[in-house]
Every structure is written in C-alpha cells, then in structure tokens.
C-alpha cells in the first residue's frame, strides 16, 4: 500500500496504551499538531461510529489484508446522542458492544492521576455471518484530573481506535462451517448407500422370485415344466420311445391353482391315464 512505502523493513506498529494516549492523542488534541511520518501512515482518519460500511469493508479499504502481525488504527470522531450516550452503530444493523469494564491509563512517572481510558468493544450483528468477528479498542484522553473516573463523559470529541480481527470467533465459525459441511456430506453418503442397498435388495428379491418360479414342484398355484427332478433313465426311455411326450403330459396338468381339490383331481386323472398308457407300451415292448 502507498501509505506504507516509507516504513523501514521489519517495522511493526505496536504502540502501548500509554503511547497512544499520552503521545498520539495528546499531540492531536492538546498540542493540535498533526502526526508526522511514519506514524501518520498507520493512524488514519475514519469515523467508526455511525459508519454505514461493514467492519470487513473498512478493513479491506484501509489495507487490512496486507498487514502482517499488525492491526488498523484510526482517529475517529464520536457521535454523541447525549453527554454520556454514544451512537455505536456500524454497517447495516451492527453495533459495537462493550465487552468488559474500562481500564484507566496512568503515567509512568508516578503521577497518580490517570491520563486516559481504554474501552473494549466487539462487533455484534446476529443477522451477519461476521457476528463477533471484529474487536475494537477505544482510547480517550482526559483533559485533567477528575473527581469521578467512573463518569463516562468524554473530554474530547475524538478518540483513537484499534481495530482487529477476533481470531477465536472466526476460527470457531470456520470450524462450524466445516463440521456442517462434513455432516451434509456424511448424510449424502448414507443416503446413497441406503439407496444402493435397497436397489440390490430389490434385485435379489426379483431374482429369488424368478428362481422360485422355475421350481419343478406344484407351488404358487402353477405347475412349471422342468426336467430337474426326472430320473435320467426315464428320460432315456422317453427319447427311445417318441410316443411318450413328457412335456405334453406335464403341460396337461398345468392349472391356476394346483392346490385346489378340483385341480388335484385333474392331476390325478392325467397321471392315471399316463400310467396306464405307459404300462401298455411297456408290456408291448417286453
């Protein structure tokens, strides 16, 4: 990015809380002097409260994706609804919600009076996939000693904000998405396996019915022609004596319901006639 061109190789902008309030904010708000490079390259002017852009859009606009081991810093104006109430809205339906009690920032020189305050916020928007993905640290400067440091009034209308990604939330969201995708894939695989097993079962059942239908016995109300249970010597005899047509004889006994009494009588009658004819031909051959 253009605003990082003059930054020395290996430089990382990691100011402490005291440096942000006691140096940068003091220079801007009390001394009323602009920040000089390279600091002006890292603290940009952007209102983060009441902004219609989403945090991710602001992050991308100001070079967040190109940062290595760094966060974005902004000089932001406050949008006051009352002396103690601020508009913390951001984007479309999102807001910066405070996550913990504020922290007072003190001097290192033994001065008992705090110089400023640090408040922590988190981006919340339940209608967005980036809900809780962004964190914001807000630094404000005190104009002087206060009687009540719990008073949430601001002495100046500008603050410096540190914006960064919430790695814990984004990692959790990514893991949830992966888990959801794995469950969907597992469900699809299970459905495919069940469908395949069902098809194989239907094929086996159909094959079983075909084999069962080719039985040589009287079952299912139909006598099916088969030579499987006929003695080979009998077949030889039938071949040597063309007068005997076993297929014709068996076909004469084919009925719709072989188990009914009337059909049983027909089978017995056909068999008796065949036996008598067989004996007569056999005696003639002897």
TORKOL-4160 file (C-alpha; in steps of 0.2 Angstrom, whole numbers, padded with zeros to 4 digits, m for minus):
286
<pt num="1" X="0000" Y="0000" Z="0000"/>
<pt num="2" X="0005" Y="0018" Z="m0004"/>
<pt num="3" X="0005" Y="0024" Z="0014"/>
<pt num="4" X="0017" Y="0010" Z="0020"/>
<pt num="5" X="0031" Y="0015" Z="0007"/>
<pt num="6" X="0042" Y="0025" Z="0019"/>
<pt num="7" X="0041" Y="0011" Z="0033"/>
<pt num="8" X="0058" Y="0003" Z="0037"/>
<pt num="9" X="0060" Y="m0015" Z="0033"/>
<pt num="10" X="0054" Y="m0026" Z="0048"/>
<pt num="11" X="0045" Y="m0011" Z="0056"/>
<pt num="12" X="0029" Y="m0016" Z="0066"/>
<pt num="13" X="0017" Y="m0003" Z="0073"/>
<pt num="14" X="0014" Y="m0009" Z="0090"/>
<pt num="15" X="0011" Y="0006" Z="0102"/>
<pt num="16" X="0007" Y="0004" Z="0120"/>
<pt num="17" X="m0008" Y="0010" Z="0128"/>
<pt num="18" X="0002" Y="0025" Z="0136"/>
<pt num="19" X="0010" Y="0029" Z="0120"/>
<pt num="20" X="m0007" Y="0030" Z="0111"/>
<pt num="21" X="m0015" Y="0041" Z="0124"/>
<pt num="22" X="0000" Y="0051" Z="0131"/>
<pt num="23" X="0009" Y="0054" Z="0114"/>
<pt num="24" X="m0003" Y="0052" Z="0099"/>
<pt num="25" X="m0019" Y="0059" Z="0106"/>
<pt num="26" X="m0010" Y="0072" Z="0116"/>
<pt num="27" X="m0001" Y="0078" Z="0101"/>
<pt num="28" X="m0018" Y="0079" Z="0091"/>
<pt num="29" X="m0030" Y="0086" Z="0103"/>
<pt num="30" X="m0020" Y="0096" Z="0116"/>
<pt num="31" X="m0005" Y="0102" Z="0105"/>
<pt num="32" X="m0016" Y="0102" Z="0090"/>
<pt num="33" X="m0002" Y="0096" Z="0079"/>
<pt num="34" X="m0003" Y="0083" Z="0065"/>
<pt num="35" X="0006" Y="0067" Z="0067"/>
<pt num="36" X="0022" Y="0065" Z="0057"/>
<pt num="37" X="0028" Y="0050" Z="0047"/>
<pt num="38" X="0029" Y="0036" Z="0049"/>
<pt num="39" X="0015" Y="0037" Z="0062"/>
<pt num="40" X="0004" Y="0046" Z="0051"/>
<pt num="41" X="0005" Y="0031" Z="0039"/>
<pt num="42" X="m0003" Y="0020" Z="0052"/>
<pt num="43" X="m0016" Y="0031" Z="0061"/>
<pt num="44" X="m0029" Y="0035" Z="0048"/>
<pt num="45" X="m0044" Y="0046" Z="0049"/>
<pt num="46" X="m0060" Y="0036" Z="0049"/>
<pt num="47" X="m0076" Y="0038" Z="0059"/>
<pt num="48" X="m0080" Y="0020" Z="0065"/>
<pt num="49" X="m0096" Y="0025" Z="0074"/>
<pt num="50" X="m0112" Y="0028" Z="0064"/>
<pt num="51" X="m0102" Y="0022" Z="0048"/>
<pt num="52" X="m0113" Y="0013" Z="0035"/>
<pt num="53" X="m0098" Y="0002" Z="0030"/>
<pt num="54" X="m0096" Y="m0015" Z="0037"/>
<pt num="55" X="m0081" Y="m0018" Z="0048"/>
<pt num="56" X="m0074" Y="m0030" Z="0034"/>
<pt num="57" X="m0076" Y="m0016" Z="0021"/>
<pt num="58" X="m0067" Y="m0004" Z="0032"/>
<pt num="59" X="m0053" Y="m0017" Z="0035"/>
<pt num="60" X="m0051" Y="m0020" Z="0016"/>
<pt num="61" X="m0052" Y="m0002" Z="0012"/>
<pt num="62" X="m0038" Y="0003" Z="0023"/>
<pt num="63" X="m0026" Y="m0012" Z="0019"/>
<pt num="64" X="m0030" Y="m0024" Z="0032"/>
<pt num="65" X="m0027" Y="m0039" Z="0022"/>
<pt num="66" X="m0009" Y="m0034" Z="0018"/>
<pt num="67" X="m0005" Y="m0032" Z="0036"/>
<pt num="68" X="0007" Y="m0044" Z="0044"/>
<pt num="69" X="0006" Y="m0046" Z="0063"/>
<pt num="70" X="m0002" Y="m0028" Z="0064"/>
<pt num="71" X="m0019" Y="m0020" Z="0067"/>
<pt num="72" X="m0028" Y="m0005" Z="0060"/>
<pt num="73" X="m0028" Y="0012" Z="0070"/>
<pt num="74" X="m0040" Y="0026" Z="0066"/>
<pt num="75" X="m0043" Y="0043" Z="0073"/>
<pt num="76" X="m0062" Y="0043" Z="0075"/>
<pt num="77" X="m0075" Y="0056" Z="0079"/>
<pt num="78" X="m0088" Y="0052" Z="0092"/>
<pt num="79" X="m0106" Y="0053" Z="0088"/>
<pt num="80" X="m0115" Y="0059" Z="0104"/>
<pt num="81" X="m0133" Y="0055" Z="0107"/>
<pt num="82" X="m0131" Y="0063" Z="0125"/>
<pt num="83" X="m0117" Y="0069" Z="0136"/>
<pt num="84" X="m0115" Y="0051" Z="0141"/>
<pt num="85" X="m0123" Y="0041" Z="0127"/>
<pt num="86" X="m0114" Y="0037" Z="0111"/>
<pt num="87" X="m0120" Y="0030" Z="0094"/>
<pt num="88" X="m0110" Y="0014" Z="0092"/>
<pt num="89" X="m0119" Y="0008" Z="0076"/>
<pt num="90" X="m0109" Y="0001" Z="0062"/>
<pt num="91" X="m0114" Y="m0005" Z="0045"/>
<pt num="92" X="m0131" Y="m0012" Z="0042"/>
<pt num="93" X="m0139" Y="m0017" Z="0058"/>
<pt num="94" X="m0122" Y="m0019" Z="0068"/>
<pt num="95" X="m0116" Y="m0011" Z="0083"/>
<pt num="96" X="m0100" Y="m0010" Z="0094"/>
<pt num="97" X="m0105" Y="m0018" Z="0111"/>
<pt num="98" X="m0094" Y="m0016" Z="0126"/>
<pt num="99" X="m0087" Y="m0032" Z="0132"/>
<pt num="100" X="m0079" Y="m0028" Z="0149"/>
<pt num="101" X="m0076" Y="m0014" Z="0161"/>
<pt num="102" X="m0065" Y="0001" Z="0155"/>
<pt num="103" X="m0047" Y="0002" Z="0160"/>
<pt num="104" X="m0038" Y="0018" Z="0166"/>
<pt num="105" X="m0022" Y="0023" Z="0159"/>
<pt num="106" X="m0009" Y="0030" Z="0170"/>
<pt num="107" X="0008" Y="0039" Z="0168"/>
<pt num="108" X="0024" Y="0030" Z="0171"/>
<pt num="109" X="0032" Y="0045" Z="0181"/>
<pt num="110" X="0022" Y="0041" Z="0197"/>
<pt num="111" X="0008" Y="0054" Z="0193"/>
<pt num="112" X="m0007" Y="0047" Z="0202"/>
<pt num="113" X="m0019" Y="0055" Z="0190"/>
<pt num="114" X="m0024" Y="0044" Z="0175"/>
<pt num="115" X="m0021" Y="0052" Z="0158"/>
<pt num="116" X="m0035" Y="0042" Z="0149"/>
<pt num="117" X="m0046" Y="0027" Z="0147"/>
<pt num="118" X="m0047" Y="0012" Z="0137"/>
<pt num="119" X="m0064" Y="0003" Z="0132"/>
<pt num="120" X="m0066" Y="m0013" Z="0123"/>
<pt num="121" X="m0079" Y="m0017" Z="0111"/>
<pt num="122" X="m0085" Y="m0031" Z="0100"/>
<pt num="123" X="m0094" Y="m0031" Z="0083"/>
<pt num="124" X="m0112" Y="m0039" Z="0085"/>
<pt num="125" X="m0124" Y="m0042" Z="0072"/>
<pt num="126" X="m0134" Y="m0058" Z="0073"/>
<pt num="127" X="m0140" Y="m0055" Z="0055"/>
<pt num="128" X="m0122" Y="m0056" Z="0049"/>
<pt num="129" X="m0111" Y="m0070" Z="0046"/>
<pt num="130" X="m0097" Y="m0059" Z="0054"/>
<pt num="131" X="m0106" Y="m0058" Z="0070"/>
<pt num="132" X="m0092" Y="m0056" Z="0084"/>
<pt num="133" X="m0078" Y="m0057" Z="0071"/>
<pt num="134" X="m0071" Y="m0040" Z="0075"/>
<pt num="135" X="m0064" Y="m0031" Z="0090"/>
<pt num="136" X="m0061" Y="m0013" Z="0094"/>
<pt num="137" X="m0051" Y="m0004" Z="0107"/>
<pt num="138" X="m0056" Y="0014" Z="0110"/>
<pt num="139" X="m0043" Y="0026" Z="0118"/>
<pt num="140" X="m0049" Y="0043" Z="0125"/>
<pt num="141" X="m0039" Y="0057" Z="0133"/>
<pt num="142" X="m0043" Y="0066" Z="0149"/>
<pt num="143" X="m0041" Y="0085" Z="0149"/>
<pt num="144" X="m0035" Y="0084" Z="0168"/>
<pt num="145" X="m0039" Y="0076" Z="0185"/>
<pt num="146" X="m0057" Y="0070" Z="0188"/>
<pt num="147" X="m0067" Y="0069" Z="0203"/>
<pt num="148" X="m0076" Y="0053" Z="0197"/>
<pt num="149" X="m0066" Y="0042" Z="0185"/>
<pt num="150" X="m0082" Y="0031" Z="0183"/>
<pt num="151" X="m0090" Y="0046" Z="0174"/>
<pt num="152" X="m0092" Y="0040" Z="0156"/>
<pt num="153" X="m0092" Y="0058" Z="0149"/>
<pt num="154" X="m0078" Y="0062" Z="0136"/>
<pt num="155" X="m0067" Y="0077" Z="0137"/>
<pt num="156" X="m0064" Y="0077" Z="0118"/>
<pt num="157" X="m0074" Y="0073" Z="0103"/>
<pt num="158" X="m0061" Y="0062" Z="0096"/>
<pt num="159" X="m0053" Y="0045" Z="0100"/>
<pt num="160" X="m0040" Y="0033" Z="0093"/>
<pt num="161" X="m0047" Y="0016" Z="0089"/>
<pt num="162" X="m0038" Y="0000" Z="0087"/>
<pt num="163" X="m0047" Y="m0012" Z="0075"/>
<pt num="164" X="m0043" Y="m0031" Z="0073"/>
<pt num="165" X="m0050" Y="m0047" Z="0069"/>
<pt num="166" X="m0057" Y="m0059" Z="0083"/>
<pt num="167" X="m0047" Y="m0074" Z="0078"/>
<pt num="168" X="m0056" Y="m0085" Z="0091"/>
<pt num="169" X="m0073" Y="m0081" Z="0084"/>
<pt num="170" X="m0068" Y="m0083" Z="0065"/>
<pt num="171" X="m0059" Y="m0099" Z="0069"/>
<pt num="172" X="m0074" Y="m0106" Z="0078"/>
<pt num="173" X="m0085" Y="m0101" Z="0064"/>
<pt num="174" X="m0074" Y="m0109" Z="0051"/>
<pt num="175" X="m0074" Y="m0125" Z="0061"/>
<pt num="176" X="m0093" Y="m0124" Z="0062"/>
<pt num="177" X="m0095" Y="m0122" Z="0044"/>
<pt num="178" X="m0083" Y="m0137" Z="0041"/>
<pt num="179" X="m0092" Y="m0148" Z="0053"/>
<pt num="180" X="m0109" Y="m0143" Z="0045"/>
<pt num="181" X="m0102" Y="m0147" Z="0028"/>
<pt num="182" X="m0095" Y="m0164" Z="0034"/>
<pt num="183" X="m0112" Y="m0168" Z="0041"/>
<pt num="184" X="m0120" Y="m0164" Z="0025"/>
<pt num="185" X="m0108" Y="m0175" Z="0015"/>
<pt num="186" X="m0110" Y="m0189" Z="0028"/>
<pt num="187" X="m0129" Y="m0188" Z="0026"/>
<pt num="188" X="m0127" Y="m0189" Z="0007"/>
<pt num="189" X="m0116" Y="m0204" Z="0008"/>
<pt num="190" X="m0128" Y="m0213" Z="0020"/>
<pt num="191" X="m0142" Y="m0209" Z="0008"/>
<pt num="192" X="m0133" Y="m0216" Z="m0007"/>
<pt num="193" X="m0128" Y="m0231" Z="0002"/>
<pt num="194" X="m0146" Y="m0234" Z="0008"/>
<pt num="195" X="m0152" Y="m0232" Z="m0010"/>
<pt num="196" X="m0139" Y="m0244" Z="m0017"/>
<pt num="197" X="m0143" Y="m0257" Z="m0003"/>
<pt num="198" X="m0162" Y="m0255" Z="m0007"/>
<pt num="199" X="m0159" Y="m0257" Z="m0026"/>
<pt num="200" X="m0148" Y="m0273" Z="m0023"/>
<pt num="201" X="m0161" Y="m0280" Z="m0011"/>
<pt num="202" X="m0174" Y="m0277" Z="m0024"/>
<pt num="203" X="m0164" Y="m0286" Z="m0037"/>
<pt num="204" X="m0160" Y="m0301" Z="m0026"/>
<pt num="205" X="m0178" Y="m0302" Z="m0022"/>
<pt num="206" X="m0183" Y="m0302" Z="m0040"/>
<pt num="207" X="m0170" Y="m0315" Z="m0044"/>
<pt num="208" X="m0176" Y="m0325" Z="m0030"/>
<pt num="209" X="m0194" Y="m0324" Z="m0037"/>
<pt num="210" X="m0188" Y="m0330" Z="m0054"/>
<pt num="211" X="m0179" Y="m0345" Z="m0047"/>
<pt num="212" X="m0193" Y="m0349" Z="m0036"/>
<pt num="213" X="m0205" Y="m0348" Z="m0051"/>
<pt num="214" X="m0194" Y="m0361" Z="m0060"/>
<pt num="215" X="m0196" Y="m0374" Z="m0047"/>
<pt num="216" X="m0202" Y="m0391" Z="m0053"/>
<pt num="217" X="m0215" Y="m0393" Z="m0039"/>
<pt num="218" X="m0233" Y="m0388" Z="m0038"/>
<pt num="219" X="m0231" Y="m0371" Z="m0029"/>
<pt num="220" X="m0239" Y="m0355" Z="m0030"/>
<pt num="221" X="m0254" Y="m0362" Z="m0040"/>
<pt num="222" X="m0244" Y="m0366" Z="m0056"/>
<pt num="223" X="m0235" Y="m0381" Z="m0062"/>
<pt num="224" X="m0220" Y="m0376" Z="m0071"/>
<pt num="225" X="m0211" Y="m0388" Z="m0084"/>
<pt num="226" X="m0194" Y="m0394" Z="m0078"/>
<pt num="227" X="m0184" Y="m0409" Z="m0080"/>
<pt num="228" X="m0173" Y="m0406" Z="m0065"/>
<pt num="229" X="m0181" Y="m0420" Z="m0054"/>
<pt num="230" X="m0184" Y="m0433" Z="m0068"/>
<pt num="231" X="m0173" Y="m0448" Z="m0067"/>
<pt num="232" X="m0161" Y="m0449" Z="m0082"/>
<pt num="233" X="m0165" Y="m0467" Z="m0086"/>
<pt num="234" X="m0183" Y="m0461" Z="m0088"/>
<pt num="235" X="m0178" Y="m0448" Z="m0100"/>
<pt num="236" X="m0168" Y="m0460" Z="m0110"/>
<pt num="237" X="m0183" Y="m0471" Z="m0111"/>
<pt num="238" X="m0194" Y="m0456" Z="m0117"/>
<pt num="239" X="m0181" Y="m0452" Z="m0130"/>
<pt num="240" X="m0180" Y="m0470" Z="m0137"/>
<pt num="241" X="m0199" Y="m0471" Z="m0137"/>
<pt num="242" X="m0206" Y="m0455" Z="m0146"/>
<pt num="243" X="m0223" Y="m0460" Z="m0142"/>
<pt num="244" X="m0220" Y="m0453" Z="m0125"/>
<pt num="245" X="m0220" Y="m0434" Z="m0124"/>
<pt num="246" X="m0216" Y="m0429" Z="m0106"/>
<pt num="247" X="m0218" Y="m0410" Z="m0109"/>
<pt num="248" X="m0236" Y="m0413" Z="m0116"/>
<pt num="249" X="m0241" Y="m0424" Z="m0102"/>
<pt num="250" X="m0234" Y="m0411" Z="m0089"/>
<pt num="251" X="m0242" Y="m0397" Z="m0098"/>
<pt num="252" X="m0259" Y="m0405" Z="m0097"/>
<pt num="253" X="m0258" Y="m0404" Z="m0078"/>
<pt num="254" X="m0254" Y="m0385" Z="m0078"/>
<pt num="255" X="m0268" Y="m0377" Z="m0068"/>
<pt num="256" X="m0270" Y="m0360" Z="m0060"/>
<pt num="257" X="m0271" Y="m0367" Z="m0043"/>
<pt num="258" X="m0263" Y="m0384" Z="m0041"/>
<pt num="259" X="m0268" Y="m0385" Z="m0023"/>
<pt num="260" X="m0287" Y="m0384" Z="m0025"/>
<pt num="261" X="m0297" Y="m0400" Z="m0024"/>
<pt num="262" X="m0303" Y="m0399" Z="m0041"/>
<pt num="263" X="m0286" Y="m0397" Z="m0049"/>
<pt num="264" X="m0279" Y="m0411" Z="m0038"/>
<pt num="265" X="m0292" Y="m0422" Z="m0046"/>
<pt num="266" X="m0287" Y="m0417" Z="m0063"/>
<pt num="267" X="m0269" Y="m0420" Z="m0060"/>
<pt num="268" X="m0273" Y="m0437" Z="m0053"/>
<pt num="269" X="m0283" Y="m0442" Z="m0068"/>
<pt num="270" X="m0270" Y="m0436" Z="m0080"/>
<pt num="271" X="m0257" Y="m0446" Z="m0071"/>
<pt num="272" X="m0268" Y="m0462" Z="m0070"/>
<pt num="273" X="m0270" Y="m0461" Z="m0089"/>
<pt num="274" X="m0252" Y="m0458" Z="m0092"/>
<pt num="275" X="m0248" Y="m0473" Z="m0081"/>
<pt num="276" X="m0260" Y="m0485" Z="m0090"/>
<pt num="277" X="m0253" Y="m0480" Z="m0107"/>
<pt num="278" X="m0235" Y="m0482" Z="m0100"/>
<pt num="279" X="m0239" Y="m0499" Z="m0094"/>
<pt num="280" X="m0247" Y="m0505" Z="m0110"/>
<pt num="281" X="m0232" Y="m0499" Z="m0121"/>
<pt num="282" X="m0220" Y="m0506" Z="m0108"/>
<pt num="283" X="m0229" Y="m0524" Z="m0109"/>
<pt num="284" X="m0229" Y="m0522" Z="m0128"/>
<pt num="285" X="m0210" Y="m0520" Z="m0128"/>
<pt num="286" X="m0207" Y="m0534" Z="m0117"/>
